Amino acid sequence: MFWYDFSFRSLTAAQDGRSVLEHAGIGVELLRAPQAISEQGCGYVVETADFDGADALTLFLSSGVRFRRVFRQFDNGFVEEAGHDLF
């Protein structure tokens, strides 16, 4: 299993993203960005389960939520940039 981490530069922006997903009934967590992501200038992530990633992306785009990038984080801690398979 893996999670999609949508990265944000600020806590406020991440909180806005979390609110949009929660309002739509998508399970989400707001977390400090893992080291692999924070090294790229991102401070916070909104994390969703793998099966909610595409819906989260659609909601963010349709509601104007401005995330920075999308990453896939696996149980073993491996993180890779996602995106091409979500668009």
KADAFEN-V995793 format. One record per residue. RES is the residue in one small letter. SS is DSSP state (H for helix, E for strand, C for the rest). BURIAL is b if it has 24 or more other ideal C-beta (glycine too) atoms within 12 Angstrom, else e. D_CENTER is the distance of its C-alpha to the mean C-alpha in Angstrom with 2 decimals. Layout:
[[RES;SS;BURIAL;D_CENTER] [RES;SS;BURIAL;D_CENTER]]
//
This chain:
[[m;C;e;15.46] [f;E;b;11.99] [w;E;b;8.40] [y;E;b;5.36] [d;E;b;3.14] [f;E;b;1.91] [s;E;b;5.28] [f;E;b;8.01] [r;C;e;11.69] [s;C;e;12.89] [l;H;e;12.72] [t;H;e;14.01] [a;H;b;11.42] [a;H;b;8.64] [q;H;e;11.31] [d;H;b;11.87] [g;H;b;8.46] [r;H;b;9.00] [s;H;e;12.52] [v;H;b;12.04] [l;H;b;10.35] [e;H;e;12.93] [h;H;e;15.63] [a;C;e;15.02] [g;C;e;15.35] [i;C;b;12.00] [g;C;e;11.56] [v;C;b;8.74] [e;E;b;8.95] [l;E;b;8.64] [l;E;b;9.58] [r;E;e;11.18] [a;C;b;9.70] [p;C;b;11.70] [q;H;e;14.69] [a;H;e;13.91] [i;H;b;10.96] [s;H;e;12.83] [e;C;e;15.81] [q;C;e;14.33] [g;C;e;14.35] [c;C;b;10.96] [g;C;b;11.64] [y;E;b;8.76] [v;E;b;5.20] [v;E;b;4.03] [e;E;b;4.64] [t;E;b;6.49] [a;E;e;9.64] [d;H;e;10.60] [f;H;e;12.74] [d;H;b;10.36] [g;H;b;8.03] [a;H;e;10.69] [d;H;b;11.39] [a;H;b;8.06] [l;H;b;8.44] [t;H;e;12.04] [l;H;b;11.74] [f;H;b;9.81] [l;H;e;12.49] [s;H;e;15.28] [s;H;e;14.80] [g;C;e;14.38] [v;C;b;11.11] [r;C;e;10.84] [f;C;b;7.64] [r;C;b;8.95] [r;C;b;7.72] [v;E;b;5.81] [f;E;b;7.05] [r;E;b;8.73] [q;E;b;10.12] [f;E;e;13.48] [d;C;e;15.83] [n;C;e;18.02] [g;C;e;15.57] [f;C;e;15.41] [v;E;b;12.37] [e;E;e;12.48] [e;E;e;10.99] [a;C;b;10.20] [g;C;e;10.79] [h;C;e;14.45] [d;C;e;14.37] [l;C;b;11.88] [f;C;e;14.07]]
//
